[in-house]
Amino acid sequence: MIALDDPLWRKLCDAYATVDIPGQLRSLEERWDDDLADHLLYAALIHQETCYSATYAAMPHILKLAETHPDPKARGECAAWLAWLCVCAADEPSSGADPAKFPPGMPANDTEWRGVLETKRIARERLNGPDRDPFRGYHDLSLPSDAELEKIAQVAREFAAAHPRIAEVCANAYLASSDDGSLSTFLMGIAAARGLLASARLLETPAEAHFSCPDCGTAYLWHRFDKRIAYYLEPDHNGNFNFQNPIEDRDFLDWQDGAPSRQDGFVVPLSNTKALSDVEQDLWDLAVERKDSDCPFYLAHIFGSFDCVNGHKSVRPTVSRHYGSVSN
């Protein structure tokens, strides 16, 4: 864990390249503030599913808050962010580097570090002018030393090693939370932390989810209608919405009508858990502990099957994203 007073923070980057990450973490440790936490967690550290070098350095501090903070709401907020981090960090690094050593957003070489530091320089000058620095020297635009690079490598190793703890705090949050809307988020985090990436993505927005055929990659969208989940071939067959003409989309028309009359089929829910892997069974067993949760309903469909329009029968939904496919 990089101490909050370590000068290395001055070289790490966040979404804005100007945020005092250790200062805000210290403030949250001393007194939880919802607005500060929301900005730090979902604007500075993860922004539109993008992670940064400071994201992984902050992770151990946020994990500690999720485990030990006296306020259950604060613990839940931290657990939800850790869940989201596990999903976002499952992307392949753009550099093609080993994700265990350089997870997405972590610079993998001098060229990438120079890019990070140049981003910080431009952001500082845009906001403050080249001759003024209201952060009192917070920024350090020199390349990391060998000793600092080893600290950063340790950060990546700590993140990989923390997945079991993240799964545990998400499980505790799932059982303790009084916020129905966050329950699927905690299961998403467990799924992502334990390698069930397709399940995690489907749990992200389970009432309306994008998925694909594991055999041919054909893209679909599903919608929940009461006790059933209907699915629809994506408008352009490539997983993209028709934003210009949404009225042409059959799922949109059915959503307006409140009835799935134009669907391509219904997802068949899981009927026998014997087909599940051990990790999937653990996720299922946890989900059904909450009698007041819709999560077992969604998991039954995530672990269920559907018939692809291209003739592939009784296949499990998977997830196809812009960078490729993920599967359990």
N, C-alpha and C positions, 0 to 999 in steps of 0.2 A: 504494500500500500504506500502510495506517495503521500508523505505528510503534507498537511495543508500549508505549512510554512516553507515547503521546498521551493527554491527558485525555478525548478524545472517547469512549474505551472505556467511561467511567463512565456514558454516556447510552445505550449500546447494550444490547440485551436478548438474553438466552439463554432456554432453556426454563424455568429456575428463577428467573431474574432476580436471582440472588445469586452467580453463579460469577465468579471472577476470571479471565476468559478470557485476557488477555495474560499474567498470571502463570503460568497452566498451559501456555500455548504456549511461554513462555520455558523452563519446566522441561523440556518435551519436546525443545526444541532442544539443551539442555545434556545431558540424559540421558533416553533413551527409557524409558518405563515403561508396560507393557501395560495395567495397571489404570487409571492416570491417563488414558491415551489413550482407552480404551474409554468412560470416563465423559465425557470432554470431547467426543469425536466423536459418540457415539451417544446421549448423554443430554442434554448441555447445548446442543450446536450443532445437532443434528437430533434431534428427539424425535417419534416416531410420524409420520414423514414431514413434520413441520412445520419450516420454517426460520425464522430470526430475523435481526434486523439484525446481530447479532454473528457470525452464520454466514458472511455474505459478507465481513465485515471480516477474519475468520480465514482465509478461503480462500487468499489469496496466501501466507500463512505456511505453510499445510499443503501447498500446491503446491510451495513451495520445499523442504520436507522430503521430499516424494515424489521430487523430482528430485536431491537432493544428500545426503540422509542416508547415512552410511556403512553403516548396518545394513540389509540387504536386506529383512528382515522389517518394519522401520519404514517403508521406502519402499512396500512392498506394502500395509500397513495404511492409509497415507495415500492411496494410489491408490484403494483400495476405498472410502474415505470420499468422495473426489472423484467417483467413479462414482455413488455413492448421491446425492450433492448434485445432480448433473446431472439425475437422474431426478426427485427431489423438487422441484427448482426449475422443472421443466417444467409444473407446475400453473399454472392461471390465477390471478393475484392476486385475493384476495377483494374488493379495492376496485375492481376493474375497471380499474386503472391500467395504463399501458404496461409490460409485463413487462421490456422492455429497460432501462427507467429505474428501475422499482420491481419487482424480482422478488418472488415470494411471501415474505411475512414482513418485507419492507422497508417501513416506514411511508411513505406517499405524500403526507401532508399533516399540518397541525398537529393535527387531530383525532386521527389515528392515532398521532402522536408523544405526545400527551397520554395516550392509552391505554397506550402502552408505559411511559411514566414512572410512571403510576399503578400499573401492575402491579409495577414495581420497588419503589415505596413500600409497597404492601400486603405484598409478599413480605418486605421488610426488617422491617416491623413485626410480621408474623406470627412470624417466626423469632427476632427479637431484642428486640422491644418498641420503642415509638416514640422512646425516649430513649437507646437504646444502638445503636451501630453498630460491630460487631467488625471490619468491613472498613476501618476507619480512614478514612472519607470516600471510600471507593471509589465510592459512588453519587453521581451528580449528577442531580437531578430537574428541572433547568431545561431549557426547550426549546432545541434546537440553534440556534446562531447561523447567519447566512447563510454565513459561511466554513465552518462545520462541515457545513452542508447540502451545500455544494459537495464537500467531502471524501467525504461519503456517496454523492453522485451518482457520484463517481469510482470508488467501490467497486463500484457496480452496473456501470459501464462496464468495469472490470477483469474482473469475473466473465464478462461476455459475451465479452470478448476472449480470455479464458483457455481457452476450449473446445478449440482445437487443441492446446494444451499438455496439457490434461487427457487428451485422446484419446491423446496420445503416451505419457504416463506409464502409462496403462492398458494400452497395447499392450506396452510394455516389461515391465510387471508380468505380463501374460499369458504372455509368452514365458519369463520367468524364474521364475515361481512354482512351488514344489514342493507347493502346497496345491491338490489337485484341486477341492476344494469352492469355491474362490474364482475359478476360471477364468471361469465364466459371469458373475461380477460384473464382471470387467475388460472383457469384451466388452459387457456392459450399459452400462458407462460410455462406451465408444467410441461405441456406438449412440446413446446419449442426447446426447453431446457433438456428434455429427454430424447430429442431427436425426431419427434413426430411432426415434421415441418408442415406437411399438407394439412394435418388435423389442426395445427396451430393457426394456419392461415384461414381455414374455414370457421374457426371459433372467433376470429377477429370481428366479423359482423355476421353472426350465424343466421339471422333471419333473412338476409339478402346477401348471398355469397357467390363469388365467381369460382368456377371449377372447370375441369377438363377431363376428357377421356384418357385414361392411362395408356391405351393401346394406339390411339391415332392423334391425340392432342386436340381434338375438336373442342372448342370452348363453349361453355354454357354459363348461364346465370340461374340461380335458384331463388325462389321466393316462398316464404311460409304463408300458407293459407290455413288458419285454424290448426287442425291436427295433421295436415299433410304439407309436404314440401314439393312444389311443382318446379320443373326445370324447363328452360327455354334455350334453344340454340342462340348464341350471340348474334346480333344483327349482321355483322360482317364476317362471321365465322372465325375471327381471329382474336376474339376476346375484347374488342373495343366497342364502347357505347356509341350509339348514333346521337351525339349531343345536338347536332343541327336539326334533326327531325325525330325527337323522341316519341312523337305520336305514332310513328310507324312501328315502334317496338311492341311486340305482343305482350311482353311481361308488363310494360307500362299500362297498356290498355286493361289487362286483367287486374292490375293493382287498382286502377281507377274503379273498375266494376266490383272489386272485392270478391271475384270468383275466377278460378283458373281455367276458363273455357278455351283458351288458345294455347295451352301448354303443349310441350313435346313429350311429356310423361311425368311420372311422379317417382321420386326417390323411394326405394323400398327400404324401410328401416331394418336394422340388425335385429334378428330374432333369436340368435343363439350366440352367447358370448364365448363359446368354446373355440370359435375361429379367431379370437383376438390373440395378439402377441402378449407377452407378460407385461410390457410397458403399457399397452392399450388397456389391458385388464385393470391395471393399477389406476389408470385415469378414469375408467368406467366406475370402479368401486368407489373412488372418491366422489365422483359426480353424484351418484345415487344416495350418498349420505345426506344430501340436502333435499328434503322432501318438498321444499318450497321453490325449487329451482327448475327452470326449463332446460338446463344443461343436459340432463339425460336424454331428453327429446332430441336435441340437436346432435349429441354424440351418436345416438342410434342411427341417425341419417348420415352422419359423417363416416361411420363405420359400415353403412349400408351399401346399397348397390343401385345401379340404374342401367337402362339400355341406351346405348349410343345410337344416334341416327344413322351411323355408318355400319351398323350391323354387329357391333360388339355388345354382347349380352351380359347382363349381371356383373358389371365391372364397378369397382369402387371409385367414387369421386377422388380426383387428385387436384393439384393446383398448378396451373401454368401461368407464369408471370413474364414480364418483359425480358428477363435474363435467362429464361429457360423454364424447366419443370422441376418441381420438388415432389417427392413422394415419401410415404412412410416406409 
